[in-house]
Amino acid sequence: SEQFLYGIQGSCAADLYRHPQLDADIEAVKDIYTDSAISVREYGTIDDVDIDLHINISFLDEEVATAWKIIRTEPIILRLRFSLSQYLDGPEPSVEVFQPSNKEGFSLGLQLKKILSTFTSQQWKHLSNEFLKAQQEKRHSWFKAGGTIKKFRAGLSIFSPIPKSPSFPLIQDTVLKGKLSVPELRVTRLMNRSISCTMKNPKGELFSYPPNSQVRASLHKSLIELFFSSQAGGHCKNIPTLEYGFLVQIMKYSEQRIPTLNEYCVVCDEQHVFQNGSMLKPAVCTRELCVFSFYTLGVMSGAAEEVATGAEVVDLLVAMCRAALESPRKSIIFEPYPSVVDPNDPKTLAFNPKKKNYERLQKALDSVMSIREMTQGSYLEIKKQMDKLDPLAHPLLQW
């Protein structure tokens, strides 16, 4: 009986063998973040392990979190399922994204899941345990006492520092703290990544100040803020290094992408082409392929739901569109122009930004019922009524 019991324990130990690189990556997450930033659930009998990475989103503004229907005080969970014994040498991990207390309406999770699944697939083409080990050994040799890093840092000391952030672990901000008010500048990972990335300066103000000390300080501040904003949005697709392992890499990539999700199309994940800034909520871009995919195939439709569930908000949006169409400046202020698939011919656009027809747009908008009227009946009944008035009214309302 003792031999039998020993055999069971031995087989369990074999089943629960965890690859050393997985252990190293788990410890790296705990070292760089906190112990609570990761949780592990093993399925030894099937050689699987679920890794839950807790992405802190408290840096988002309350208004943004409300619009995105997420709970900013609760982390977003990124769940990856690996082979327990093979880790990076095993099958590509499955990806799940969720908030435990936000099971309904978490459409943002669909967009983030698509992004992180694509990221994982791209990384998996060249990832292996040996490759990662080699990358980390290269980093360790770089940081050895008397190694190249000291000379490298000495060479960098003449430049202005870059803000400290989990994505830039070697960077210091002591000079900034000495010259500028940190609360005023908000030199943190949280604010840096919440700022939209735009390098435009239409007024040319950065280059037109007279040379006095007060203006120089203001100019210095503006330049630094501009630099931070470009770091935040423009580089959100940059791939973090593997120096701390794959788990830290995908956490950092998630942190880069979350604040700018509204700036990217939920279908193609390319930046919106709007001239007047990004959308408040995740949306489909105006590229024809994405419009067709969204309206005809329903691709990522769950990630770009109604702009708001409140009737007042939808009524306001319709009223704003109507006011813009009635303005003599409609060709300037009515942007972006709708991209709407023709319900009678799914291969063409009924409203096309390349062929603007404001009169037809006005006619369709006039047929849109008020939200108060819509709430009086079922969705299908209301859609039928609007289709009788104008077949383009309901597609326009969806847009």
Order of alpha helices (4+ residues) and beta strands (2+ residues): alpha-alpha-beta-beta-alpha-beta-beta-alpha-alpha-alpha-alpha-alpha-alpha-alpha-alpha-alpha-alpha-alpha-beta-beta-alpha-alpha-alpha-alpha
